[in-house]
Structure formats: structure tokens, C-alpha cells
């Protein structure tokens, strides 16, 4: 089975800190995605990447950046964390040619205090 | 681009009653449709998906959904719910033939099954 692993399940950070959320997949998927999940808003796409060193803005990229230096790893970066970035963050991956085989990580619940 | 609307944010039902969670989508291209479930403090789990063929799709835990192209809907149904079905349910859409397509989610429906 494909696994998408998010490095932290729970994270507490201070306002203004630089925060890295890491996501690793083990099945050679080209496409990777970062979503945030908030009550009443569902999952919203922050950034995605079609392949190594490629990135595209999603629906809510403000305040975030990403890095994809290796195919298996997709990092979400909060340059200066703010309290409104307190949320659940979910990573997903899929093969480029299969628009139905999304695999999700377990999520990272980030609290910014 | 695609979008999804889940018509009910909360659905309370009694145990053993039938339930329908409604989902409408919009898209200019052919689509794949999905229902995911999230139990409290857990990750997303795929319930079922429609790719092509029969418009009635059966999933896990006794759920099924019907793809209606003319009404652009993909409603989720279960004839008799259990307490353990209490969870949040998400409808999602992806472009079928576009390379590198993205998955777009609805706002979610909280299903609460009461004894």
C-alpha cells in the first residue's frame, strides 16, 4: 500500500515562528498536495506540486510556501506563523496519470499560540 | 475548474433510519466523484468513488451513491444507519482526463446518529 507520512501528528508553535510541515510518500507519485481543514470550510488546497521542483498555488496560498527538492518529499512552510493558521493540515499524493488514486496522510494538527 | 457544494452542514438522524447526504458539483469537463469519511480524531477514509460506468456506486460500510449527470449530483445514501456512522462526510471532485488534476472538496456534512 502507498503510504503518505506526515512527520508530526500534533504541533504547537509560537506566533512569528517559521514552521515546517513535512510529508513523505513511498510510491513514486509525481503529484503531491497540501490542504488545510477547518470546520465548516472543508478541505482547501494550499499548494500542489506536479513534480520535483515544480509548484502551483492552490486556493489559499497566502502565508505559505512549499518546497519539493525530492520526488518523495513535499514540505509546507509557514514563514511567520500566525494564530489564524491554527488548523489541521493534510498532505496527499497521486500518480500524475491517475486522477482517482489520491492517498492522504493522517494529518498534522497545528496550534499557533 | 471544478466546485462542490454539500447542501447540508449537519444531518441528525436516529439509529436504523435511512439517510441521504446531498452533494452537487459543477465542472466544464468530465469528472471523477468521491465520498470520504472522517471519524473523530482520525484521517480521511475513502468511502466510494465514481469513475465511469454504472451510475450507482457501492462503497464500504453499506453506503452507496448515485451519479446523476443531468442534475450534477452525487448524493450519498445508507438505508439504515448505526451509531458508529457518526462522522464527517466530504464529497469531492477531480477532473477525469486532465493530467495533474486536483481534488476539490465540499464543506463537509456532519452526520450524527442518535440512539
Interface residues (C-beta under 8 A of the other chain):
Chain A: X30 X31 X33 X35 X40 X41 X42 X43 X44 X45 X48 X50 X58 X90 X92 X96 X97 X99 X100 X102 X104 X105 X106 X107
Chain B: X6 X9 X32 X34 X42 X43 X44 X49 X51 X90 X92 X94 X95 X96 X97 X98 X99 X100 X101 X102 X103 X104 X105 X106 X107 X108
